[in-house]
Amino acid sequence: MNLRDWPATERPREKLLTSGASALSDAELLAVLIGSSSVRGSNVVDLARMLLGTHHSLRELLMADRATLLKSPGLGTASYCRLQAALELARRHYAEALRTGPLLDSPAATHRFLIARLRDQPHELFCCLHLDNRHRLIAFDELFRGTIDGASVHPREVVKQALGRNAAAVILAHNHPSGVAEPSQADELITRRLCEALALVDIRVLDHCIVADNGCLSFAERGLI
């Protein structure tokens, strides 16, 4: 059935305008982003449902690589770009809201922030949350890419960035694209080195968090800091 033949209140765009985006299902939200379907006999909502069924979840769909998604019938480069742009806008909106929003004054608040930023990154990132003396977020900075070990994370650069941000404290973070949030010996070694280097300039390391599919591991909660 062509989408134009649906009752106006059931069409995704009209439904969004009258009831708000929260009233739409995952498939309907995807349909709004995709825009139209080029699959004969299928409307854009059918296409969205097919994509969700193929990829099993909204998260798996949005994190699928370009080559995989473009193999899907009815999904072209323009639709792929819109999906990626929407995902990145959501990440940036969440990060910006936290800069002027709640304090990162609990492990739970920190973990929510880091999971939103790092869990679905395809490569390993080492980042630093720079905080003021009330533990409000000054800046979230990506410092290094690649395998996290003593050769790739340079304490001098971490200290330099923290001083430049005028941070009173920091939370270190990196992700494990492998999916398991367990610290390696290299993770523990670089954490000790960074704690020692930052202590020399009176900047506290509150935690080092590892983000993966199974959650967010806290060095502080493990007694490793």
Contacts in CASP RR format, 6 or more apart in sequence:
PFRMAT RR
TARGET T0000
AUTHOR 0000-0000-0000
METHOD contacts of the structure
MODEL  1
MNLRDWPATERPREKLLTSGASALSDAELLAVLIGSSSVRGSNVVDLARM
LLGTHHSLRELLMADRATLLKSPGLGTASYCRLQAALELARRHYAEALRT
GPLLDSPAATHRFLIARLRDQPHELFCCLHLDNRHRLIAFDELFRGTIDG
ASVHPREVVKQALGRNAAAVILAHNHPSGVAEPSQADELITRRLCEALAL
VDIRVLDHCIVADNGCLSFAERGLI
1 43 0 8 1.000
2 43 0 8 1.000
3 11 0 8 1.000
3 43 0 8 1.000
3 44 0 8 1.000
3 45 0 8 1.000
8 14 0 8 1.000
9 15 0 8 1.000
9 18 0 8 1.000
12 24 0 8 1.000
12 28 0 8 1.000
12 29 0 8 1.000
12 31 0 8 1.000
12 32 0 8 1.000
12 44 0 8 1.000
12 45 0 8 1.000
13 32 0 8 1.000
15 23 0 8 1.000
15 24 0 8 1.000
15 28 0 8 1.000
16 23 0 8 1.000
16 24 0 8 1.000
16 28 0 8 1.000
16 32 0 8 1.000
21 29 0 8 1.000
24 32 0 8 1.000
26 48 0 8 1.000
26 52 0 8 1.000
26 58 0 8 1.000
27 45 0 8 1.000
27 48 0 8 1.000
27 49 0 8 1.000
27 52 0 8 1.000
28 45 0 8 1.000
28 48 0 8 1.000
30 48 0 8 1.000
30 51 0 8 1.000
30 52 0 8 1.000
30 58 0 8 1.000
30 61 0 8 1.000
30 83 0 8 1.000
31 44 0 8 1.000
31 45 0 8 1.000
31 47 0 8 1.000
31 48 0 8 1.000
33 79 0 8 1.000
33 82 0 8 1.000
33 83 0 8 1.000
33 86 0 8 1.000
34 44 0 8 1.000
34 47 0 8 1.000
34 48 0 8 1.000
34 75 0 8 1.000
34 79 0 8 1.000
34 82 0 8 1.000
34 83 0 8 1.000
35 44 0 8 1.000
35 79 0 8 1.000
35 82 0 8 1.000
36 44 0 8 1.000
37 43 0 8 1.000
37 44 0 8 1.000
37 46 0 8 1.000
37 47 0 8 1.000
37 74 0 8 1.000
38 74 0 8 1.000
39 46 0 8 1.000
39 47 0 8 1.000
39 73 0 8 1.000
39 74 0 8 1.000
42 50 0 8 1.000
47 73 0 8 1.000
47 74 0 8 1.000
47 75 0 8 1.000
50 72 0 8 1.000
50 73 0 8 1.000
51 61 0 8 1.000
51 72 0 8 1.000
51 75 0 8 1.000
52 58 0 8 1.000
52 61 0 8 1.000
54 61 0 8 1.000
54 72 0 8 1.000
55 61 0 8 1.000
55 64 0 8 1.000
59 120 0 8 1.000
61 69 0 8 1.000
62 83 0 8 1.000
62 87 0 8 1.000
62 120 0 8 1.000
63 120 0 8 1.000
63 122 0 8 1.000
65 122 0 8 1.000
66 80 0 8 1.000
69 75 0 8 1.000
69 80 0 8 1.000
69 83 0 8 1.000
70 76 0 8 1.000
70 77 0 8 1.000
70 80 0 8 1.000
91 116 0 8 1.000
91 117 0 8 1.000
94 113 0 8 1.000
94 116 0 8 1.000
94 117 0 8 1.000
95 113 0 8 1.000
95 116 0 8 1.000
95 117 0 8 1.000
95 140 0 8 1.000
98 104 0 8 1.000
98 113 0 8 1.000
98 137 0 8 1.000
99 137 0 8 1.000
99 139 0 8 1.000
102 109 0 8 1.000
103 109 0 8 1.000
103 134 0 8 1.000
103 135 0 8 1.000
103 136 0 8 1.000
104 110 0 8 1.000
104 113 0 8 1.000
104 129 0 8 1.000
104 131 0 8 1.000
104 135 0 8 1.000
104 136 0 8 1.000
104 137 0 8 1.000
104 171 0 8 1.000
105 135 0 8 1.000
107 207 0 8 1.000
107 218 0 8 1.000
107 220 0 8 1.000
107 221 0 8 1.000
110 129 0 8 1.000
110 171 0 8 1.000
110 207 0 8 1.000
110 209 0 8 1.000
110 216 0 8 1.000
110 218 0 8 1.000
111 209 0 8 1.000
111 215 0 8 1.000
111 216 0 8 1.000
111 218 0 8 1.000
113 129 0 8 1.000
113 137 0 8 1.000
113 140 0 8 1.000
114 129 0 8 1.000
114 173 0 8 1.000
114 209 0 8 1.000
114 211 0 8 1.000
114 216 0 8 1.000
115 211 0 8 1.000
115 215 0 8 1.000
115 216 0 8 1.000
117 127 0 8 1.000
117 140 0 8 1.000
117 211 0 8 1.000
118 125 0 8 1.000
118 127 0 8 1.000
118 173 0 8 1.000
118 174 0 8 1.000
118 175 0 8 1.000
118 211 0 8 1.000
119 175 0 8 1.000
119 211 0 8 1.000
119 212 0 8 1.000
119 213 0 8 1.000
119 215 0 8 1.000
121 175 0 8 1.000
121 177 0 8 1.000
122 177 0 8 1.000
123 145 0 8 1.000
123 146 0 8 1.000
123 177 0 8 1.000
124 145 0 8 1.000
124 146 0 8 1.000
124 147 0 8 1.000
124 148 0 8 1.000
124 174 0 8 1.000
124 175 0 8 1.000
124 176 0 8 1.000
124 177 0 8 1.000
125 142 0 8 1.000
125 144 0 8 1.000
125 145 0 8 1.000
125 146 0 8 1.000
125 174 0 8 1.000
125 175 0 8 1.000
126 142 0 8 1.000
126 143 0 8 1.000
126 144 0 8 1.000
126 145 0 8 1.000
126 146 0 8 1.000
126 148 0 8 1.000
126 152 0 8 1.000
126 153 0 8 1.000
126 172 0 8 1.000
126 173 0 8 1.000
126 174 0 8 1.000
127 140 0 8 1.000
127 141 0 8 1.000
127 142 0 8 1.000
127 143 0 8 1.000
127 172 0 8 1.000
127 173 0 8 1.000
127 174 0 8 1.000
128 140 0 8 1.000
128 141 0 8 1.000
128 143 0 8 1.000
128 158 0 8 1.000
128 161 0 8 1.000
128 162 0 8 1.000
128 170 0 8 1.000
128 171 0 8 1.000
128 172 0 8 1.000
128 173 0 8 1.000
129 137 0 8 1.000
129 139 0 8 1.000
129 140 0 8 1.000
129 170 0 8 1.000
129 171 0 8 1.000
129 173 0 8 1.000
130 137 0 8 1.000
130 138 0 8 1.000
130 139 0 8 1.000
130 140 0 8 1.000
130 141 0 8 1.000
130 161 0 8 1.000
130 162 0 8 1.000
130 165 0 8 1.000
130 167 0 8 1.000
130 170 0 8 1.000
131 137 0 8 1.000
131 138 0 8 1.000
131 167 0 8 1.000
131 168 0 8 1.000
131 169 0 8 1.000
131 170 0 8 1.000
131 171 0 8 1.000
131 206 0 8 1.000
132 138 0 8 1.000
132 166 0 8 1.000
132 167 0 8 1.000
132 168 0 8 1.000
133 168 0 8 1.000
133 169 0 8 1.000
135 169 0 8 1.000
135 206 0 8 1.000
138 165 0 8 1.000
138 166 0 8 1.000
138 167 0 8 1.000
139 165 0 8 1.000
141 161 0 8 1.000
141 165 0 8 1.000
143 153 0 8 1.000
143 157 0 8 1.000
143 158 0 8 1.000
143 161 0 8 1.000
144 152 0 8 1.000
144 153 0 8 1.000
144 154 0 8 1.000
144 157 0 8 1.000
146 152 0 8 1.000
148 174 0 8 1.000
148 186 0 8 1.000
148 187 0 8 1.000
148 190 0 8 1.000
149 186 0 8 1.000
149 189 0 8 1.000
149 190 0 8 1.000
150 186 0 8 1.000
150 189 0 8 1.000
150 190 0 8 1.000
150 193 0 8 1.000
153 190 0 8 1.000
153 194 0 8 1.000
155 193 0 8 1.000
155 194 0 8 1.000
155 196 0 8 1.000
155 197 0 8 1.000
155 198 0 8 1.000
156 197 0 8 1.000
158 170 0 8 1.000
158 172 0 8 1.000
158 194 0 8 1.000
158 197 0 8 1.000
158 198 0 8 1.000
159 197 0 8 1.000
159 198 0 8 1.000
159 200 0 8 1.000
159 201 0 8 1.000
159 203 0 8 1.000
162 170 0 8 1.000
162 198 0 8 1.000
162 201 0 8 1.000
162 203 0 8 1.000
163 201 0 8 1.000
163 203 0 8 1.000
167 203 0 8 1.000
168 203 0 8 1.000
168 204 0 8 1.000
169 203 0 8 1.000
169 204 0 8 1.000
169 205 0 8 1.000
169 206 0 8 1.000
170 198 0 8 1.000
170 203 0 8 1.000
170 204 0 8 1.000
170 205 0 8 1.000
170 206 0 8 1.000
171 205 0 8 1.000
171 206 0 8 1.000
171 207 0 8 1.000
171 208 0 8 1.000
171 209 0 8 1.000
172 191 0 8 1.000
172 194 0 8 1.000
172 205 0 8 1.000
172 207 0 8 1.000
172 208 0 8 1.000
172 209 0 8 1.000
173 208 0 8 1.000
173 209 0 8 1.000
173 210 0 8 1.000
173 211 0 8 1.000
174 187 0 8 1.000
174 210 0 8 1.000
174 211 0 8 1.000
175 210 0 8 1.000
175 211 0 8 1.000
175 212 0 8 1.000
176 182 0 8 1.000
176 210 0 8 1.000
176 211 0 8 1.000
176 212 0 8 1.000
177 212 0 8 1.000
178 212 0 8 1.000
179 212 0 8 1.000
179 213 0 8 1.000
179 214 0 8 1.000
180 212 0 8 1.000
180 213 0 8 1.000
180 214 0 8 1.000
181 210 0 8 1.000
181 211 0 8 1.000
181 212 0 8 1.000
181 214 0 8 1.000
181 215 0 8 1.000
181 216 0 8 1.000
181 217 0 8 1.000
182 210 0 8 1.000
182 217 0 8 1.000
183 191 0 8 1.000
183 210 0 8 1.000
183 217 0 8 1.000
183 219 0 8 1.000
183 222 0 8 1.000
183 224 0 8 1.000
187 208 0 8 1.000
187 210 0 8 1.000
188 224 0 8 1.000
191 205 0 8 1.000
191 208 0 8 1.000
191 219 0 8 1.000
191 224 0 8 1.000
191 225 0 8 1.000
194 205 0 8 1.000
194 208 0 8 1.000
195 205 0 8 1.000
195 225 0 8 1.000
198 204 0 8 1.000
198 205 0 8 1.000
199 205 0 8 1.000
205 225 0 8 1.000
206 220 0 8 1.000
206 225 0 8 1.000
207 218 0 8 1.000
207 219 0 8 1.000
207 220 0 8 1.000
207 225 0 8 1.000
208 218 0 8 1.000
208 219 0 8 1.000
208 220 0 8 1.000
208 224 0 8 1.000
208 225 0 8 1.000
209 216 0 8 1.000
209 217 0 8 1.000
209 218 0 8 1.000
209 219 0 8 1.000
210 216 0 8 1.000
210 217 0 8 1.000
219 225 0 8 1.000
END
